[in-house]
């Protein structure tokens, strides 16, 4: 990437004060997303919009529960929640918070309807364990709009630093708990000052009404609508993130390769996810956060076998290449604590009946047994999962592997289980919403998992020493 090394004093003033916003003709109603941060790089996602905020006065979508009967929408700009894009140019300026004189700018890049008016900037050659300020500008030829954010790079692999991250899943628009601002957990998580955030999948629900995302335009509509909500938008401007996709934000419930959802194709589903979140070469990756923490984020949709295929050694959710990558990189790691972040359960238990979609189910028992045995044989490795609409801490009775389910983003979204089902595998069970936080304390060699209520109060916690 070509970098403009110097920035004028006038530009520095405008970037630091936000003076460019006064006469802007394009806007950034979706904020920015700062993702894939490691010790020396980051990706900044941005989108230009025609208005500074979502449409709050538009028409309501029909709550028709049959996608086949959903009314056609010829003008999405007139619908409540719409965030229409705008063509123009964008660039990123960034600098260490402690040294504004080290400011650097990317080249201007053009955004168009072809990629939903989005662009992702890869920032390289960053310093480890450093807080950076970011200014994203957009223009259509008139005065630029500007949005500021910040992030911290990961410590180098030999640096012992205390790390905190937070995890959520299952956060669709219609089950938000603040109608005007979005999901209440976002400002609460932000108050904890996490080093990073993980969304463990089901970021939106294509196959849920108002509207069903039966084509590419409606899929993009849902992404833009939820990320224009003030709580989530402000959070992502200031906290770096890693995103994992699952079935509902790929295509539909229990989705697998070769399927379509009406006019939304499998290929479009995969491409839209990569378009709407900051993402590198692959959707499975591992990131080192200093001496004491390494995380693995896995891909659970792209490579999977059909759910109805008979179980056996060739049936897989991860696929052979990803699975071997996981085994190799985990074995090569010397991090004190290791955490697998999975979009679906590895240990469970899952719902009592009707599920055949994850490693805790009989449908994928062969690969589930293989992965559980591998992880359990290691010291200080744990699983954090999304997908399930309840919180739990569990232990596999055969291997002793520990798993923590973060739970859905709101109490409205909690369902599918009962606290009466507390069993031998459970150490904690709560059918409510909230989030999970994970703290790695390098001073005492300890990792702590905390299940939080929606208001941030801790309902359950468990710590493990090295």
Secondary structure, 3 states (H helix, E strand, C coil): CCEECCCCHHHHHHHHHCHHHHHCCCECCCCEEEECCCCCCEEEEEECECCCCCCCCCECCCCCCCHHHCCCCCCHHHECCCCCECCEEEEEEEEECCCHHHCEEECCEEECHHHCCEEEEEECCCCCCCEEEEEEEEECCCCCEEEEEEEECCCCCCCCCCEEEEEEECCCHHHCCECCCECCHHHHHHHCCCCEEEECCCCCCCCCCCCCCCCHHHHHHHHHHHCCCHHHHHHHHHCCEEECCCCCCCCCCCCCCCCEECCEEHHHHHHHHHHHCCCCCCCCEEEECCCCEEEEECCCCCCCCCCCCCCCCCCCCCCHHHHHHHHHHHHHCCCCEEEEEECCCCCCCCCCCCCCCCCCCHHHHHHHHHHHHHHHCCCCEEEEECCCCCEEEEECCCCCCEEEECCECCHHHCCCCCHHHCCCCEEEEECCCCEEEEEEECCCCEEEEEEECCCCCEEEEEEEEC
